[in-house]
Amino acid sequence: MARALLFVPLTLSLFSATARAQLGTDSPDSTRPVQWRVMFTEDPAHRAVVAWTTEDDGVSTLYWDTQPHGGALAEYANTMECTSGRYSLSLHYYHHCSLTGLAPATSYYFVTETENDVSREFYFVTAHDDGRPFKLMAGGDSRSDRDQRRIMNDTIRALFEQHPDVVAFAHGGDYIEMGYSFGQFNEWMTDNELTIASDGRILPIIASRGNHEGSSDLMDQVFAEPGGAGTNYYTTVIGDYWFITLNTETSMAGDQRLFLEQQLQQAHLAEACFISAQYHRPAFPGVKDPSEARAEWVPLFEQYDADLILESDGHILKRTVPIRNEAEDPTGVIYVGEGGLGVSQRTPVTDRWFIQGPNAFAASQHHVILLDVSRTELAYRAIAPDLTVVDSVTLTSRRCMNTLEVKTPAQGAVLESGADSEITWITGGWVPTVDVDWSTDDGSTWMSIASGLANAERAEWTVPEVATTTGRVRVRSTAGAPEGVSGGFTIALPEKEPDPPEMPPPPPPDEQPNPMDMNGAADPIPQPENEVTTDPAVAEGCACTETERGAGSILGLFGIVGLLFLRRRR
Ligand SMILES: [Fe+2]
């Protein structure tokens, strides 16, 4: 048995290593599916597109389920026939399967099939649609240096495996050098397999168009027309985070500017906690000249208090100061980027005011961006290929906060120790679990009542048998904040029954008095209850005194003597 247990993980390990070795090395071959991809656009909690490539055309089917089946096709609950087409200027075929009606935060396992050739099983996880914290990875410019791109894809996979709460990867464009070259996209798609986690989980892509894609159809064929063919601007809503993908390779004014303003307005109506945008050519570049985005989009970002903007194209790592009205302003918008997923890095022009000073950063550095997003904080980290953090900043939400208020015990309440009571509180925002503590000294020290409790906004509590007039209860999110503390209350010990009088202990047996000892203080010998007395006064129930009783006895004695005397005289 022990040998069998050892054999299983060894087998899995070998399988995993074999599967990994196959990723990123295969090119399309006949109808065998390769280059599996998943794309997120507007509604990643409920929709996704699964895509793959084959060399030859054929009927393509997606088998999918919320349970893994290890590739046993008959066991998948759902199948769908997919849309296929030939990549522009190539002899290879793409296959797109658009899934709708998905459940949020759910794993979807799938197998791809074209003309009876099937893939192994993969899966992806839909985004959540609530306020839970999550992560998003981002970056741009994976073109030109394939070896470095593959290194960066290994970095992406390592981060993905370290952080399973990563929802997707937002790519800022310039995937390849020549956007019309299927050969280069073919290599890119093969290299993208390296981002698949070792357990088969695929990292969904939120794609934007770069200048090297230009107006190439291939970008839409690879990524399933994100935001519409050639348009490629759309908003991805993940919980309370609005992430707007824009297209710098078409007019940034007109319809696209109007779209951006409408999205920003809707984000405010939806009470978005953070607003970001990604696009390729920067408004605040660290190397090149500003794009049209500076004039068309930046005023809208500032008007609607966008938080963090992701730019690419410059081939540096930069973080601007917060910007408003063309100046550093702590209420302003921060721009980060500018593309380090493979392309050789340039030297930033550091005399530009927006990348100078302690609140900015600029370097020549390949990098992946990792965003930690919650309702209240957005933490930005730029991570080097060796997984070290080379720059970071944390933003606080301008619009959202989590709240927690303890309602009972109420201020001035008197609780009876040992009694059952109820702690109640109300929360706002994202507070999934709480720790509950109590104090006898107004909160100077705390003792645990419960930890990691699901936030039902109430908890039963047996009041401890400790008297205090400075009691408090604290309820705190297990994340550390927010927290609420009750008003001061009293714990009263129950009133005691009066103690019975103390009985003297019985004397030892050898000290007990002998009832026959006339010299002792013995109790009188008890009289039987039915004993008949010879005392006539007593016998007749006389209510007389001892003297009267004595006199009666003497008279009786004289009477008896008299009777005896009279008998002798006769
Ligand atoms: Fe570019």
Residues whose N, C-alpha, C, O or C-beta is under 5 A from the ligand:
A	BS01	LIG	D174 G210 N211 D313
